[in-house]
Amino acid sequence: MTMGTGLVLLAIGAILRYAIEDSWQAVDLPTVGLILMIVGAVAFVVGAIYAFGRSTPGDRPPPPPSDPRY
């Protein structure tokens, strides 16, 4: 999942939790919305960690040499 998927799940969950007044006998829509919001928040955080996480040592340029002649 990416950060965009997390945001979509978060938005759908918020709509189900706070905006829909309808109810089914077998399904509690506010609870489904809360679950989707939690999953969306976790997906967003995991996607952000992967997108902006630490770089590997090979990704960084080498440090400048300490000799001023270089």
C-alpha positions in Angstrom: 0.0 0.0 0.0 1.1 3.5 -0.7 0.5 6.8 1.0 -2.3 7.5 -1.5 -4.1 4.3 -0.7 -3.8 5.1 3.0 -5.4 8.5 2.4 -8.2 7.0 0.4 -9.0 4.4 3.0 -8.9 7.2 5.7 -11.3 9.3 3.7 -13.7 6.4 3.1 -13.6 5.4 6.7 -14.3 9.0 7.9 -17.3 9.2 5.6 -18.7 5.9 6.9 -17.9 6.9 10.5 -19.3 10.4 10.6 -21.4 11.2 7.5 -23.6 8.2 7.0 -26.6 7.9 9.2 -28.0 4.7 7.6 -27.6 1.4 9.4 -28.0 -2.3 8.4 -29.0 -4.9 10.8 -25.9 -7.1 10.1 -23.3 -4.3 9.7 -22.4 -1.5 12.0 -21.2 1.2 9.5 -19.5 3.5 12.1 -17.4 0.5 13.3 -16.5 -0.4 9.7 -15.5 3.3 9.2 -13.3 3.3 12.3 -11.6 0.1 11.1 -11.0 1.6 7.7 -9.6 4.8 9.3 -7.2 2.8 11.4 -6.0 0.7 8.5 -5.7 3.9 6.3 -3.6 5.7 9.0 -1.3 2.6 9.3 -0.9 2.4 5.5 -0.1 6.1 5.3 2.6 5.8 8.0 4.1 2.7 6.4 4.1 4.3 3.0 5.7 7.4 4.4 8.4 5.4 6.1 9.2 3.6 2.8 9.1 6.8 0.8 11.1 9.0 3.1 13.0 6.4 5.1 16.7 6.2 5.7 18.9 5.9 2.7 21.4 3.1 2.3 25.1 3.9 2.5 25.5 3.5 -1.2 22.9 6.3 -1.8 25.0 9.0 -0.1 27.9 10.7 -1.9 31.3 10.0 -0.3 32.6 12.5 2.2 35.1 15.1 0.9 38.7 14.2 1.5 40.4 15.8 4.5 43.4 16.9 2.5 42.7 20.6 1.3 44.6 19.9 -2.0 41.7 17.9 -3.3 
